[in-house]
Structure formats: C-alpha cells, structure tokens
Amino acid sequence: MTDAPHTFAICVNRRLGADKPSCAARGSESIADAMEAGIRERGIQVGMERLVCFGMCMDGPNARLIPGGAFHKGIKKEDVQALLDELERICGCGGDEMKGANEVIPAPGS
C-alpha cells in the first residue's frame, strides 16, 4: 500500500476538426470505461479521473498514474488488463483503509 492516494488519469479530449488528432477520437472513452469497470471489479485502491488534455494529442490516447507515474502513450483497449495489473501492483486492492479511493471523477461537462 502507498502512503499517498493515487489517481489514474486518462485523457478523453475530443478536438474540433476532423484533421486534428485527439485521444477521444482514438478510443480513450471506451478505454476509460473499461478501466473504471476493472478498477471497481478488482477493488484496486486508486481514483480514476477523465482529464480534458495532457497536451500530447499526437501520441494519444494518453494516461498517467498521479502522482509521479510514467505516461502511457498510444494505449489501446487491449492494454487495459496490463494497466490494471500495474495499478493493482502499485496501489493494492481491497481493505477499508482507503474507502472511496476508487471514486470515479467525471470529466468536466459530462
């Protein structure tokens, strides 16, 4: 278990203009749905936040474990199980000591 709570943040930004890349246009919303479900099912002690932008649209979908985690760039739905395994290893599962840690925080305007 960690000393500080963690949050798994994923970009769900959709940029205007068909010619502009965005995380949402590349499937980040369905990845976020799968991550939220997996976090709940496994009881992983991590918050989940849908962010508007990390500023790396060309590399998306992008996600990061906050604080201090590495960026995951170009993630795909097929990566969800490995990401959940990583979160479980880092953040732990179950227990009452972090009640509410797997709270899902919606993106602004959703």
C-alpha positions as CSV (number, residue, x, y, z in Angstrom):
1,M,0.0,0.0,0.0
2,T,1.2,3.5,-0.7
3,D,1.5,6.5,1.7
4,A,-0.4,8.8,-0.6
5,P,-3.5,8.0,-2.6
6,H,-3.1,7.7,-6.4
7,T,-5.3,8.7,-9.3
8,F,-5.2,7.1,-12.7
9,A,-5.9,9.9,-15.2
10,I,-6.8,9.3,-18.8
11,C,-7.4,12.0,-21.4
12,V,-10.8,12.0,-23.1
13,N,-10.4,15.2,-25.0
14,R,-12.0,15.4,-28.5
15,R,-10.6,18.2,-30.6
16,L,-12.7,20.0,-33.1
17,G,-11.8,19.4,-36.8
18,A,-11.6,16.0,-38.4
19,D,-8.0,16.5,-39.3
20,K,-6.8,17.1,-35.7
21,P,-5.9,14.1,-33.6
22,S,-7.3,13.5,-30.2
23,C,-7.4,10.9,-27.5
24,A,-11.2,10.5,-27.7
25,A,-11.2,10.1,-31.4
26,R,-8.7,7.2,-30.9
27,G,-10.9,5.4,-28.4
28,S,-9.9,6.8,-25.0
29,E,-13.5,7.0,-23.8
30,S,-14.1,3.2,-24.2
31,I,-10.7,2.6,-22.6
32,A,-11.7,4.8,-19.6
33,D,-15.0,2.8,-19.3
34,A,-13.0,-0.5,-19.2
35,M,-10.5,0.9,-16.7
36,E,-13.3,2.2,-14.4
37,A,-15.0,-1.2,-14.6
38,G,-11.8,-3.1,-13.9
39,I,-10.8,-0.9,-11.0
40,R,-14.2,-1.5,-9.4
41,E,-14.2,-5.2,-10.1
42,R,-10.7,-5.8,-8.7
43,G,-11.1,-3.3,-5.8
44,I,-8.0,-1.5,-6.8
45,Q,-7.2,1.3,-4.4
46,V,-6.9,4.1,-6.9
47,G,-9.0,7.0,-8.0
48,M,-10.0,7.4,-11.7
49,E,-10.2,10.7,-13.4
50,R,-11.1,11.6,-17.0
51,L,-9.0,14.6,-18.0
52,V,-9.5,17.1,-20.8
53,C,-5.9,17.1,-22.1
54,F,-2.3,16.2,-21.3
55,G,-1.1,18.3,-24.3
56,M,0.2,15.3,-26.2
57,C,-2.6,14.8,-28.8
58,M,-0.3,13.3,-31.4
59,D,0.6,10.4,-29.1
60,G,-2.8,9.5,-27.7
61,P,-4.7,8.0,-26.1
62,N,-2.6,9.1,-23.1
63,A,-2.9,8.1,-19.4
64,R,-0.8,8.5,-16.3
65,L,-0.8,7.4,-12.7
66,I,-0.6,10.5,-10.5
67,P,1.5,11.4,-8.6
68,G,4.8,10.5,-10.2
69,G,3.8,7.8,-12.6
70,A,5.1,7.4,-16.1
71,F,3.0,8.5,-19.1
72,H,1.3,5.7,-21.1
73,K,1.1,6.9,-24.6
74,G,-0.8,5.4,-27.5
75,I,-2.8,3.0,-25.3
76,K,-5.3,0.7,-26.7
77,K,-8.3,-1.3,-25.3
78,E,-6.0,-4.4,-25.5
79,D,-3.7,-2.7,-22.9
80,V,-6.4,-2.4,-20.2
81,Q,-5.6,-5.7,-18.4
82,A,-1.9,-5.0,-18.3
83,L,-2.6,-1.4,-17.0
84,L,-5.0,-2.9,-14.3
85,D,-2.3,-5.4,-13.3
86,E,0.2,-2.5,-13.0
87,L,-2.3,-0.4,-10.9
88,E,-3.0,-3.4,-8.7
89,R,0.7,-4.0,-8.1
90,I,1.4,-0.3,-7.3
91,C,-1.8,0.7,-5.4
92,G,-3.1,-2.6,-3.9
93,C,-6.5,-4.0,-3.6
94,G,-9.3,-4.2,-1.0
95,G,-9.3,-3.1,2.6
96,D,-11.2,-0.3,4.3
97,E,-8.2,1.9,5.0
98,M,-8.7,3.8,1.7
99,K,-12.5,3.8,1.4
100,G,-13.6,5.9,-1.6
101,A,-10.2,5.7,-3.3
102,N,-11.7,4.1,-6.4
103,E,-14.2,7.0,-6.8
104,V,-14.7,7.9,-10.4
105,I,-14.4,11.6,-11.2
106,P,-16.2,12.5,-14.5
107,A,-14.7,14.9,-17.0
108,P,-16.0,18.5,-16.8
109,G,-19.2,19.0,-18.8
110,S,-20.1,15.3,-18.8
